[in-house]
């Protein structure tokens, strides 16, 4: 009886595993589903980066950097609003979505800053304004500190960079054992549960949005690359770099951000010499998706301001 019960239990576990198993989707399938053409890829820093480049080529350039687990699609509405007066370049960061894994296996912030610089070079852009959300916000301010001569303005949307529970300065985080299953299972309910805290108004997290997030995580090699990036995170106290930033900076922050606390905005304002805040009551971590017109308004005004000194 015990042997039979163990066999039945093993079969049940196998059946559940088979039901939950989610292999990568072929790149060609995802590219066709999301209207991606061969011209949407640019070779830079040894990578084939998925890029959307819109607006007048001679206009001031704006580079847009998404957050962890996201893709260039997070900027759809903002890019449409910016493209009339700016050249808007948004791309999937290394290890995410249709850019896929970095062949070097290096997902440190330093490497990602190098990739941004290489993409600017590949597109012939000497200077640009940078717009970054969450992880992309951290990469944007790190780039501004490392390459001040290449940054006109900086827009940081709920940026990452300060220590938080589980992410201490100078220590690589412990990746939970359950996350090791990520390359094998990815139920839609799990994606929704993971992404939902980014939205103060959960009604804006539509089924289509959840499906897009899941599909981009199912791109070949992306889930393993996400784990590799988590393992390679090594936060350093950001104060010295933030104090060195000379680009005029706008913080855009939802007051109901449940992922990176709104109170962090005060730290950035204290440290960055020329920094102002656009606080957004009632919005969360991704205001560009949750309320695009409302959140874009202060960005348009900021980018239209007097040209910063070279």
C-alpha positions as CSV (number, residue, x, y, z in Angstrom):
1,X,0.0,0.0,0.0
2,X,2.8,2.4,0.9
3,X,4.6,1.7,-2.3
4,X,1.5,2.3,-4.3
5,X,0.9,5.6,-2.4
6,X,4.4,6.7,-3.1
7,X,4.0,5.9,-6.8
8,X,0.8,7.8,-6.9
9,X,2.4,10.8,-5.1
10,X,5.3,10.7,-7.6
11,X,2.9,10.7,-10.5
12,X,1.0,13.6,-9.0
13,X,4.2,15.6,-8.6
14,X,5.2,14.8,-12.1
15,X,1.8,15.8,-13.5
16,X,1.9,19.1,-11.6
17,X,5.4,19.7,-12.8
18,X,4.4,19.0,-16.4
19,X,1.4,21.3,-16.0
20,X,3.5,24.2,-14.7
21,X,6.5,23.7,-17.0
22,X,7.0,26.7,-19.2
23,X,9.8,26.5,-21.8
24,X,11.2,29.5,-23.5
25,X,9.3,30.7,-26.5
26,X,11.2,30.9,-29.8
27,X,12.4,34.4,-30.6
28,X,10.8,34.3,-34.0
29,X,7.4,33.7,-32.5
30,X,7.7,36.6,-30.1
31,X,9.1,38.9,-32.7
32,X,6.1,38.1,-35.0
33,X,3.6,38.5,-32.2
34,X,4.9,41.9,-31.2
35,X,5.5,43.3,-34.6
36,X,9.3,43.3,-34.5
37,X,11.2,43.6,-37.7
38,X,14.9,42.9,-38.4
39,X,15.4,46.7,-38.6
40,X,14.5,46.9,-34.9
41,X,17.9,45.4,-33.9
42,X,21.2,47.2,-33.5
43,X,24.6,45.7,-32.9
44,X,26.4,47.3,-30.0
45,X,28.9,46.2,-27.3
46,X,28.8,42.7,-28.8
47,X,25.1,42.4,-28.4
48,X,22.0,42.4,-30.7
49,X,19.9,44.9,-29.0
50,X,16.1,45.3,-29.6
51,X,15.6,49.0,-30.2
52,X,12.8,51.4,-31.1
53,X,14.0,54.6,-32.6
54,X,11.3,57.2,-33.3
55,X,10.9,60.9,-33.9
56,X,13.0,63.4,-36.0
57,X,16.6,62.3,-36.3
58,X,17.9,65.9,-35.9
59,X,15.9,66.5,-32.8
60,X,17.3,66.4,-29.3
61,X,17.7,62.7,-28.3
62,X,16.0,61.0,-25.4
63,X,17.1,57.5,-24.3
64,X,14.6,55.5,-22.2
65,X,15.7,52.7,-19.9
66,X,13.1,50.3,-18.4
67,X,13.0,48.5,-15.0
68,X,13.8,44.9,-13.9
69,X,11.7,42.3,-15.7
70,X,10.2,44.9,-18.0
71,X,10.9,45.9,-21.7
72,X,10.9,48.9,-24.0
73,X,7.1,48.5,-24.3
74,X,6.7,50.1,-20.8
75,X,7.4,53.4,-22.6
76,X,4.9,53.1,-25.4
77,X,2.7,56.0,-24.3
78,X,5.5,58.3,-23.2
79,X,7.4,57.6,-26.5
80,X,4.4,58.6,-28.5
81,X,4.1,61.9,-26.6
82,X,7.8,62.7,-26.8
83,X,8.4,61.8,-30.5
84,X,7.0,65.0,-31.9
85,X,9.8,67.1,-30.6
86,X,12.5,64.5,-29.7
87,X,14.4,61.6,-31.2
88,X,13.2,58.8,-28.8
89,X,15.4,55.7,-28.4
90,X,14.2,52.9,-26.1
91,X,15.6,49.5,-26.0
92,X,15.5,46.2,-24.1
93,X,18.3,46.2,-21.6
94,X,20.8,43.3,-21.7
95,X,19.3,40.2,-20.3
96,X,15.7,41.3,-20.8
97,X,13.0,40.7,-23.4
98,X,14.0,40.6,-27.0
99,X,17.6,41.8,-26.5
100,X,18.1,38.5,-24.6
101,X,21.2,37.4,-22.7
102,X,24.5,39.3,-22.8
103,X,27.1,36.9,-24.4
104,X,29.6,38.1,-21.8
105,X,27.4,36.9,-18.9
106,X,28.2,40.2,-17.2
107,X,25.1,41.8,-15.8
108,X,26.8,44.3,-13.5
109,X,25.6,47.9,-13.5
110,X,29.0,48.9,-14.9
111,X,28.6,46.6,-17.9
112,X,25.1,47.9,-18.6
113,X,26.4,51.5,-18.5
114,X,28.9,50.5,-21.1
115,X,26.2,49.0,-23.3
116,X,24.2,52.3,-23.1
117,X,27.3,54.2,-24.2
118,X,28.0,51.7,-27.1
119,X,24.4,52.0,-28.3
120,X,24.6,55.8,-28.4
121,X,27.8,55.4,-30.4
122,X,26.2,52.9,-32.8
123,X,23.3,55.3,-33.4
124,X,25.6,58.4,-33.8
125,X,24.2,60.1,-30.7
126,X,26.9,62.2,-28.9
127,X,24.5,63.6,-26.2
128,X,21.1,62.7,-25.0
129,X,18.7,63.1,-22.1
130,X,18.2,59.9,-20.2
131,X,14.9,58.7,-18.8
132,X,15.0,55.6,-16.5
133,X,12.5,53.7,-14.4
134,X,13.5,51.7,-11.3
135,X,16.6,49.6,-12.4
136,X,16.7,51.8,-15.5
137,X,16.7,54.9,-13.3
138,X,19.8,53.6,-11.5
139,X,21.6,52.9,-14.7
140,X,20.6,56.4,-15.9
141,X,22.1,58.2,-12.9
142,X,25.2,56.0,-13.0
143,X,25.7,56.9,-16.6
144,X,25.2,60.6,-15.9
145,X,27.9,60.3,-13.2
146,X,30.3,58.4,-15.4
147,X,29.7,60.4,-18.7
148,X,28.6,63.9,-17.7
149,X,29.6,65.2,-21.2
150,X,27.0,62.9,-22.8
151,X,23.9,63.8,-20.7
152,X,21.7,66.8,-21.3
153,X,19.0,66.1,-18.7
154,X,18.1,63.3,-16.4
155,X,14.6,62.0,-15.7
156,X,14.5,59.4,-12.9
157,X,11.2,57.6,-12.5
158,X,11.1,55.9,-9.0
159,X,14.8,55.0,-9.4
160,X,16.6,52.2,-7.7
161,X,20.0,52.6,-5.9
162,X,19.6,52.8,-2.2
163,X,19.9,49.8,0.2
164,X,16.6,48.0,1.1
165,X,15.7,44.8,3.0
166,X,17.7,42.0,1.4
167,X,19.8,44.4,-0.6
168,X,22.6,45.7,1.6
169,X,25.6,47.7,0.5
170,X,28.7,45.7,-0.4
171,X,26.9,42.3,-0.2
172,X,25.4,40.3,-3.0
173,X,21.9,39.2,-2.2
174,X,20.9,35.7,-1.5
175,X,18.6,34.6,-4.3
176,X,15.7,32.5,-2.7
177,X,15.8,28.8,-3.6
178,X,12.3,29.0,-5.0
179,X,13.5,31.5,-7.6
180,X,15.8,28.9,-9.0
181,X,12.7,27.3,-10.5
182,X,12.1,30.4,-12.6
183,X,13.7,29.0,-15.8
184,X,11.3,26.1,-15.7
185,X,7.9,27.4,-14.4
186,X,6.1,30.7,-15.0
187,X,2.4,30.5,-14.4
188,X,0.5,33.6,-15.4
189,X,-0.9,34.0,-11.9
190,X,2.7,34.2,-10.6
191,X,3.5,37.0,-13.1
192,X,0.4,38.9,-12.1
193,X,1.2,38.5,-8.4
194,X,4.8,39.7,-8.9
195,X,4.0,42.7,-11.1
196,X,0.8,43.9,-9.3
197,X,2.6,45.8,-6.5
198,X,4.0,48.2,-9.1
199,X,0.5,49.5,-9.7
200,X,-1.5,51.6,-7.2
201,X,-4.6,51.1,-9.4
202,X,-4.7,47.4,-10.1
203,X,-7.3,48.0,-12.8
204,X,-4.5,49.3,-15.0
205,X,-2.7,46.0,-14.8
206,X,-4.7,44.5,-17.7
207,X,-4.6,40.9,-18.9
208,X,-2.8,42.1,-22.0
209,X,-0.1,43.8,-19.9
210,X,0.4,40.7,-17.8
211,X,0.6,38.6,-21.0
212,X,3.3,41.0,-22.4
213,X,5.4,40.8,-19.2
214,X,5.1,37.0,-19.2
215,X,6.0,36.7,-22.9
216,X,9.1,38.9,-22.5
217,X,10.3,36.8,-19.6
218,X,9.8,33.7,-21.8
219,X,12.2,35.0,-24.5
220,X,15.1,32.7,-25.0
221,X,17.5,32.7,-22.0
222,X,15.9,35.7,-20.3
223,X,14.9,34.0,-17.1
224,X,18.4,32.6,-16.5
225,X,19.8,36.1,-17.3
226,X,17.4,37.7,-14.8
227,X,18.7,35.3,-12.1
228,X,22.3,36.1,-13.1
229,X,21.7,39.8,-12.7
230,X,20.2,39.3,-9.3
231,X,23.2,37.2,-8.3
232,X,25.6,39.9,-9.5
233,X,24.0,42.9,-7.8
234,X,26.5,44.5,-5.5
235,X,25.1,47.8,-4.2
236,X,27.5,50.5,-3.3
237,X,26.6,53.6,-1.3
238,X,25.3,56.0,-4.0
239,X,26.1,59.3,-2.3
240,X,29.4,60.0,-4.0
241,X,28.1,59.4,-7.5
242,X,24.9,61.3,-7.0
243,X,26.7,64.3,-5.7
244,X,28.9,64.3,-8.8
245,X,25.9,64.6,-11.2
246,X,25.7,67.9,-13.1
247,X,22.8,67.2,-15.4
248,X,19.5,69.0,-14.4
249,X,17.5,66.2,-12.9
250,X,13.7,65.6,-12.6
251,X,12.4,62.9,-10.2
252,X,9.0,61.5,-11.2
253,X,7.6,59.5,-8.3
254,X,4.2,57.9,-7.4
255,X,3.4,58.6,-3.8
256,X,1.9,55.2,-3.5
257,X,5.0,53.3,-4.8
258,X,5.0,50.0,-3.0
259,X,8.3,48.8,-4.5
260,X,10.7,51.7,-3.9
261,X,9.5,54.1,-1.2
262,X,8.5,57.6,-2.2
263,X,10.5,58.9,0.8
264,X,13.7,58.1,-1.1
265,X,13.0,61.1,-3.3
266,X,14.2,63.4,-0.5
267,X,17.6,61.6,-0.5
268,X,18.0,62.3,-4.2
269,X,17.0,65.9,-3.8
270,X,19.5,66.4,-1.1
271,X,22.4,64.7,-3.0
272,X,21.9,65.7,-6.7
273,X,22.9,69.4,-7.0
274,X,20.2,70.4,-9.5
275,X,17.2,68.2,-8.7
276,X,13.5,68.8,-8.6
277,X,10.5,66.5,-7.8
278,X,7.3,65.8,-9.6
279,X,5.2,63.9,-7.0
280,X,2.3,62.0,-8.3
281,X,-0.5,61.3,-5.7
282,X,-2.4,58.1,-6.1
283,X,0.2,56.5,-8.5
284,X,2.6,53.7,-8.0
285,X,6.0,52.4,-9.3
286,X,5.3,52.6,-13.0
287,X,3.4,55.9,-13.6
288,X,4.3,55.8,-17.3
289,X,2.0,52.8,-17.6
290,X,-0.6,53.6,-14.9
291,X,-1.4,57.2,-15.9
292,X,0.8,58.1,-18.9
293,X,-0.7,61.5,-19.8
294,X,-0.6,62.8,-16.3
295,X,2.9,61.5,-15.5
296,X,4.3,62.7,-18.8
297,X,3.2,66.3,-18.4
298,X,6.0,67.4,-16.0
299,X,8.6,65.5,-18.1
300,X,7.5,67.5,-21.3
301,X,7.8,70.7,-19.4
302,X,11.2,69.8,-17.9
303,X,12.7,68.7,-21.3
304,X,11.4,71.9,-22.9
305,X,13.2,74.1,-20.4
306,X,16.3,76.2,-21.2
307,X,19.2,74.2,-22.7
308,X,21.7,73.1,-20.0
309,X,25.3,74.3,-20.3
310,X,27.5,71.9,-22.3
